[in-house]
Amino acid sequence: MIRLASAAAALLLSAAPALAQSPDSKVVLTFETGARTGSVMVALYDSAAAFDGGSGRPVAATAVSASGRVVATFENLPAGDYAAKAFHDLNGDGEMNTNPFGMPVEPYAFSNNAVGNLGPARWSAAHFAVSGETTQTISIR
């Protein structure tokens, strides 16, 4: 009987971190834009591999009209580290437009207002911890 109780206690203790990370966290990103046309396209990532690699899928994505206050809300997230990529789709074509050299011609930004060095910002600069409600204001330039 004592072994069973010990095993049950060990199981509960090992499950405690999983219970503590129930999906009750929320990320609210407010964007400052230079224009009131089109939409702000936002992707939220939960790993460096997905964020930096470019081939990983975001855990969530949304498009927010830029005609008023631009706020993207992601709910029911497990606590953890996240990073966001966003661009202002000025012409409404659903794509980040680039020049012939592959340089973006539409404004873009990353969480933490991180900036890249000869490319997009890296996870190390853009990620932030989420537990409960987390908010950020991001300037798209």
matplotlib code that plots the C-alpha trace (Angstrom):
import matplotlib.pyplot as plt

x = [0.0, 2.9, 4.5, 1.2, 0.9, 4.5, 4.0, 0.8, 2.7, 5.6, 3.1, 1.4, 4.7, 5.9, 2.6, 2.6, 4.7, 2.3, -0.7, 1.0, 1.3, -2.4, -3.3, -4.5, -2.0, -2.7, -0.5, -1.8, 0.3, -0.5, 1.0, 1.9, 1.7, 2.5, -0.6, -4.3, -4.7, -4.5, -3.9, -1.2, -0.3, 1.0, 2.6, 3.4, 6.1, 7.0, 10.5, 13.8, 13.8, 10.4, 11.1, 14.7, 14.4, 11.6, 10.3, 8.6, 5.0, 3.7, 1.5, -1.0, -1.5, -3.9, -4.6, -5.8, -7.3, -5.0, -8.0, -8.2, -6.4, -4.3, -4.3, -3.7, -4.7, -3.7, -5.5, -5.4, -1.6, 0.5, 3.0, 6.4, 8.6, 7.1, 8.2, 6.2, 6.8, 4.6, 4.3, 2.0, 0.2, -0.4, -1.9, -4.0, -2.6, -1.8, 1.9, 5.0, 6.1, 9.8, 11.9, 13.9, 16.7, 14.3, 14.3, 10.9, 9.1, 6.3, 6.9, 7.7, 8.5, 9.3, 8.4, 10.4, 10.9, 13.9, 15.9, 17.9, 21.5, 21.4, 18.3, 15.3, 15.6, 16.7, 14.8, 17.4, 16.4, 12.6, 11.5, 9.7, 8.3, 4.5, 2.7, -0.8, -1.5, 1.5, 1.3, 3.7, 3.6, 5.4, 6.3, 6.1, 8.6]
y = [0.0, 2.4, 1.7, 2.5, 5.7, 6.6, 5.8, 8.0, 10.8, 10.6, 10.6, 13.7, 15.5, 14.6, 15.8, 19.1, 21.0, 19.9, 21.1, 24.4, 25.0, 24.8, 26.8, 29.9, 32.4, 35.2, 37.4, 40.9, 42.7, 46.3, 47.6, 51.2, 51.7, 54.5, 54.0, 53.1, 50.9, 47.2, 44.7, 43.8, 40.1, 38.5, 35.1, 33.8, 31.1, 29.0, 27.8, 29.1, 26.4, 27.5, 31.3, 31.4, 28.5, 30.0, 26.6, 26.1, 26.7, 29.4, 28.2, 30.9, 33.6, 36.4, 39.4, 42.6, 45.6, 48.6, 51.0, 51.7, 50.4, 47.5, 44.8, 41.0, 38.8, 35.1, 33.3, 29.8, 29.5, 27.3, 29.3, 29.4, 31.5, 33.0, 35.4, 37.3, 38.3, 40.9, 42.9, 45.6, 44.4, 47.8, 46.7, 43.9, 41.1, 38.8, 38.7, 40.6, 42.3, 42.6, 44.4, 42.5, 41.9, 40.2, 43.2, 43.9, 46.9, 46.8, 47.7, 44.8, 44.2, 41.6, 41.2, 43.2, 45.6, 43.5, 44.3, 42.1, 42.4, 41.9, 39.9, 39.2, 39.5, 36.2, 34.3, 35.4, 39.0, 38.6, 36.0, 36.8, 34.8, 34.3, 33.4, 34.8, 37.9, 39.4, 42.6, 44.4, 47.4, 47.0, 49.7, 48.6, 50.5]
z = [0.0, 0.8, -2.5, -4.3, -2.4, -3.2, -6.9, -6.9, -5.2, -7.7, -10.6, -9.3, -8.7, -12.2, -13.7, -11.7, -14.3, -17.1, -14.9, -14.3, -18.0, -18.8, -21.8, -20.0, -21.2, -23.6, -25.8, -26.8, -29.5, -30.3, -33.5, -34.3, -38.1, -40.4, -42.6, -42.1, -45.2, -45.6, -42.8, -40.4, -40.8, -37.6, -37.0, -33.5, -32.9, -29.9, -30.9, -32.2, -34.9, -36.3, -36.0, -37.3, -39.8, -41.8, -42.6, -39.3, -38.9, -36.4, -33.5, -34.5, -37.1, -37.8, -40.0, -38.3, -40.2, -40.1, -40.4, -36.6, -33.5, -34.6, -31.9, -32.4, -29.5, -29.1, -26.4, -24.8, -25.1, -22.8, -20.8, -22.4, -24.8, -27.9, -30.7, -33.3, -36.9, -38.6, -41.7, -42.9, -46.0, -47.5, -50.7, -49.3, -51.5, -48.5, -49.3, -48.1, -51.3, -52.1, -54.7, -57.4, -54.8, -52.3, -49.9, -48.3, -49.7, -47.1, -43.4, -41.0, -37.4, -34.8, -31.1, -28.6, -31.5, -32.4, -35.5, -37.7, -38.9, -42.7, -42.4, -40.1, -36.3, -34.6, -31.9, -29.3, -29.7, -30.4, -27.9, -24.7, -21.8, -21.6, -18.4, -17.9, -20.0, -21.8, -23.8, -26.1, -28.4, -31.6, -34.1, -37.7, -39.9]

ax = plt.figure().add_subplot(projection="3d")
ax.plot(x, y, z, "-o")
ax.set_aspect("equal")
plt.show()
